[in-house]
């Protein structure tokens, strides 16, 4: 199992949940030192976890990470494309810097494509391969003043469908998970009024925690979801019902 962006936030929750379910996990992250620390902590709890450096904006880094993960694991049957960046929000679309747009697309969209491409042969060889792409419910309802991130996650949803058709012949499933606003470090910038809006308009009126999402990821990677592919599952407490 390879989890990109697995050193903190949702990625760490996914890596931890997969390890707890018995998977051997590789955590790949731009924060290489933090990834090593997290892996060491999980190993101390009895899990088989390794850490690798990864820059999703760098094609050579993506390829090297995938090859190292496959070699370390002796194959690969699961990939979680979680690594992503945001444009921090708070800007109208016409105030968004082109450089910011390009960075978000390079990591969130191109990085997802490149990592899946780099892992394809190993996933196909397993004959039970599963890919989970992290989308966002912002792409389902069109969150304002977050244009680059919303557009990138919409692209991830569309890519998920296309990849499901292309990889289906290899016996590989490809699905997307679209969380809502989750209580992680990356969302601490969200203004209190917007946070309250999310909570109050959910069918389940409470803050969303990482563990609220990790179960769906484990399920999508498991044998229980072997005939589910090309789908986007909104995991947001009923803020968007998709």
N, C-alpha and C positions, 0 to 999 in steps of 0.2 A: 504494500500500500504506500503510495506516495501522496503527500499532502503539501501543496505549495502554500507559502505564507503561513506555515504551521507553528511559528514561534510564539504567537500571542493571539488574543482575541478569538474570533470564531475558528480560525485555523487550529489553534491550540486545543479548543474544545473538540474539534473533529478528530485530531490526532489522538487525543486522550481517550475518546470514546471508542475509536477503532482499536486502539491498543487494549482497552478493557474488554473488548469483544473477542480478543484473541489474535488480532492481526499483527503481523510484523510491519512496523511503520517507519518510513523515512520522512523526516521533517525537512523541508527545503525552504530556505528563507534568505532574504537579503541581509538580515541581521544574523550573520553567521555565528557570532559569539553567543547571542541569546539562544539561538537554535541549539547549540551545543549544551548550554545550561539546562534547557528544557528537556532535551533528550536524556541527559544524565539524571535528572529528577525522575523521569518516567522509568528509566532503567532501575533506579533504586527502589521502585515500587513493584519490580518484578516483570516489567514489560520489555519486549524487544524493540527498541527504538534507536534509530540512527539519525544523524543530522548532516545536511549538505548545504553548501552555499548556493544561492540562486538569485540571479538578476533577470527577471522576466522580460525586461526591455532589451536584453542582450541575447541574440540568437545563439551565440557560441556558448554562453553560460547555460542556457536552457538545454542544449544538446548534451553538454558535459554532465549536467545534473541528472538527466534521464539515463544516460549510459551508466553513471556511477550507481544510481539507485537500482537499476536492473541487475548490475553485477553484484551488488551487496545483498540483494534479496534472492538472487538466483532465478529471477523472473519477475513478472508484475501482473497482478490481476485486478488492481484498483488504483484509480487516479482521482484525486480531488483537486480540481482547479479552483483554488480559493484565493490565491494571491491577487491583490488588487490595490489600486490607489484611488483616491477621490480628488475632486477639484475644490474640496473644502466648503463648497456651497456659499450662499450669501451674495452671489453676483448675478445680475441679469445676464442673459445669454450673450448680449452684445458687448458686455464688458469682460468676457472670458478671454484670457490670453491664448493665442494660437499655440504657444509652447506648452501651456497646461493641457489643452485639448490633445495635442500630439502625445504627451506623456501618458495621459489616461488611456488613450487608445492603444498605445504601444504595449502597456502592461496588461490591461484588462481584456483586450480583444486579441491583439496579435500574440500576446504571451500565452493565452489559452489555446489558440490554434497551434502555436509552435510546440508547446508541451505535449499536446495530444498527438501531434504528428510524430514527435520524438519517441513517444511511448507506444505507438500503434503496433509495431511488430511484436513487442512483448505482451501487450494486452491480447492480441489475436492468438498468440501461441498458447495462452492459458486456456482458451476456449470458454472462459467464464468471465472475461474482462468486463469491468464496469467503470464508467467515467461519470463523475458528478461535477457539474459546472456551477459555480456560485453566481447566481443572478441577484436580483433585488426586486422587492415589490415596488420600488420607485419607478421601474420600467413598465409596470402594469397600470399605474395610475397617473404617471407623468408629473413627478414632483418638480415644482418650479425652482429656479435659481440653483440648479444642480445639473446643468445641461450635459456636460461631458460625461459625468458618471452615469446619468440616466441613459444617455445614448449608448454608452459602452455596454451597459447591462442589457439593454434591448438587443444589441448585437449578439451578446452571449446567448440569449434565448433563441434567436434565429439560428445561430451557429449550432446550438444543441440539436435542433431538429434536423439540420442538414447532416451533421455528423452521425446522428442516429441512423439515417438511411445509408450513409457511406460505410459505416462500420458494422451494420447489422449482419452483413454476409460473413463477417469474421466472428460472429457470436458475441460481439461487444455491445453492451447497452450504454446509452448516453442520455442522461437526464439532468435537469437543472433544478436547483433549490433556490427559491426567492424569499429570503427572510425579510421581515420588517425592520424597524429600528431596534437594534439589539444593544444592550448595555455593555459596551466594550470601549476600550481606550479610544478607538478611532471615531466614536460618535459623541465624545464628550463636548465637542464644539457646538452641538445642536442646541439652539436656544430653548429655554425652559418652556416657552409658550408652544413651540412646535412639538416638544416632547409630550406635553400634556395633550395636545391634539391627537397624537398617535394613540396614546393610552385610552383617551375618552371615546375614540371612535372605533376601537376594537370591540369585537363581540366579547372577547375575554379581556376585561379591563384591568390590565396590570402591565408592568414593564416586562419586556421580553429579555430573557437571559440566554447566554450561549447554549446551555443545555437544552433549551426549548427547540433548538435547530439540529443539534448533533444526532438525535435519534433518527431523524428523517434521512440524514446523510448515511448513517450506518445501514438503515433499511435499504436505501437505494443501491448500496454497494453489495448487499447480501443476496443470497439465493432466493429470498422471498420476493425479490423484484426482478427475477430473470425474464419475465415477459412484459416488462414495463420499459419503454424506451421512447425517446423524443418528447418527453413530457416536462412540464414546468410545474412544480409543486410550490404554491405559496404557503409559507410557514410564518404567519404574522398575527396569529390570534384573531383572525377574522377582520383585519383592517381592510384588506382586499380579498374578495372571494372570487377565485379564478377557476 
